[in-house]
């Protein structure tokens, strides 16, 4: 199991391009990641990946 951080730029800046963190977290969870956490309203996401899934990224 490995830990990753996604840092999305331009999220929730000056009230534009608003993304609800609950929806962003659900998107990551539905993709197969787990223990997904978002950091305030910044668009930064901390998540864990099982090595099985990570191996598929190389193919």
Buried (B, 14 or more C-beta within 10 A) or exposed (E): EEEEEBEBEEBBEEEEEEBEBEEBBEEBEEEEBEEBEBEEBBBBBBBEBEEEBEEEEEE
